Structure formats: C-alpha cells, structure tokens
Amino acid sequence: MYQISPNSLLDSFCMMVVFIMAIYNYMCINDKKRGTSYFFFIVLITLFSLYYRPAGGDFWHYLEAYELGVDYPYHHMEDFYYWVMGLIPNNYLLWRFAIWLPAAIIIAIIFKILKMPSSIATCFFLLLALIDSYYYTRNVLALSILYLAIALYCMRDNFAKKTINTIFFFGLVFASWFLHKSMPVYIILALLSIFLPLNKKYVAIALVAFPLLYGGIMLWASDFISTTQLWLMEGSGEIYLESENTFAANWKGVLSLIIGYAPVTYFYAIAFHYPLSKNNPTYYPFKVFLLYAFFLFFISFLFLGQGSIAIQARLYKSSMLPLAFVVCLFFKNNFGSKQCTYFIYLLAIKYATSLFLEITT
C-alpha cells in the first residue's frame, strides 16, 4: 500500500476548485443552459472526498482502520465497510471511492427527483453540505439512502406512484439502518418530520424549551445510549459525550462561532417565515427536510459548550446535507429576493472570516 500523508497544498487546491465552481454555478442560476452538469457534480464531490484530507479528520481514522484490516479484533465500523475492505484490500482511496461515489450518485438522483437545476444544486451543495459534512464521515452513504427514501415518499402525485414509492421508502429506510450505528436516531427524526406539520411556532417553542433542555441533555443522552444502545456502541457513545470541548473562549472563538452559525440561523428564520406555498409541487419535501434539518440543528446546540464538542459537531454537520436540499428548493422559488441576497452575503462573510482566522492563527 502506497503512503498517504497530509498535504496542505492539495487541501487548498481542493477548496479553491470548490469555491470557483460554486461561484460559477451561482452566476448561472438565471441561465438554465449554463452551469455544470450532474455528471460533473458527481465527479467533483467524489474527488473532493478522496483528496481533501485535513489533519485530525475521519479521513485518517478510517485509514488507520483500513491498515489494521478486517482481521483486527476491534471493529468500530459496520460490517458493510469491512466487507468492502475485503474486496479492496490494498488501496484505501479506492475503498473510499467505493463508498463515496454511490452516495454522490444518490444525492444527484435526489436533486433530479426534486426537479432541481444542476446550477442551484451544485452551488449550494458545495457551499453547505460538501465543505461542512459530506466528505467527512462514512455515514453519508446511509444518510443519502435515507434522504432518497424521503424524496421518493414526498414526491407522489398519483395512487400507483404512492404505493410504489411507499414500498421503496420502507425498503430504503431498512437498508440505511445497517450502514451506520447512528441511523435509528436519524430515522426517528425523519419520521417525525414527515408527520408533523410545518409551523413557525416550533421556533418559538424551541427558544422557550432550550434553557430547560440544556441543563439535562448530557444526562439524558448518557442514559439513552446506555439503556438503548441505538445510537453508537455504548463505549463509543460515552467517548463522544466525554470528548473534550475545544471551543476557544476568546475573541476569535466567539467571532468564529457567531459568524459561522449566522447564515444557517438566518435561513431557518426566513424559511419558517416564508415557506413555499402548499400548492407548490415541492412543498412536501421542503417541509420534511426543513423540519428534519432544524431538529438536528437545535439538538446540536444543546451540546454546545458542555464538554461534548464531538457530538455537537457531528449533529451540526449532519444537518447541513438536508439543509442543502431546503436551501436549493427555497432559491429555486425565490431567487433574486432580498432574503436570498442577505443569505448569500452572510455566507460570503462566513467564509471570508474563516479564511482570515486561518491566516492569522
């Protein structure tokens, strides 16, 4: 097996390509004949997932597990990934390719089901989901399958299609269950999002309930993991809960936190206040993905600053993929509005600030 090592120059090049492609596709939103294709979309996000490898990320954790091999007695990944490892025993990047490529294809299929122009899909998937979460962990395959199930279930316009899509829904949800230990939690939240109505009162309820839930979330999460063992293996779950809080309580840490969360927080505010019309054929997936992403976002904040930075970060990152679907649907129907313009400004400020802090640190 050839040597794989960190390469900051390669990481910078990957990020530069992503931003250039995102900006180009944003400029093409008004012109349906321009913009990159979904084939390019699949190739780009797959290659990014193979070659973007920041130090300390799961890229290196999976490499360590891969080098230990299928015969190593302690397996922290699911059996499926070791089965793939057995098929591809001598090439870690090819192993990643076999996992992240199918996920990329499924994501593209979801956008096609949602009738999303490739320019909008590429722009906001790159800026929201790819950079923050998609390349990061192996559960993107399980989550993409779950989101495909949701998209199929939501986009039903006749009885025959409803029946077929419902069968596919349960089959895909069942398949996703076995691809990551955390999937039961995501599936529960998905079911809640499907059956609950879209109501802006949820935001007010969340704000009122936050201080009440914040104090007890660590105890409740620990009890949940130890009694049900649904999320992660019990030992791994406790490690996540006890992971060190690396939030920097200085001006850079506070600035990074505020500006980093500002675009997403603002978008939830406008999405709940200006939802798509119920007559819009994509209202149902918009509603489901919005509630689902918001639930993950809200729960992640309950862990912020409580000595559990790993679990807080995982939940927040997991919210970005469904949020990308919602943002795309919102922009498809509201492009050019002041709400969309302000959101773009906040995203630009976020990434400019991140670059500034990276340079000055």
Order of alpha helices (4+ residues) and beta strands (2+ residues): alpha-alpha-alpha-alpha-alpha-alpha-alpha-alpha-alpha-alpha-alpha-alpha-alpha-alpha-alpha-alpha
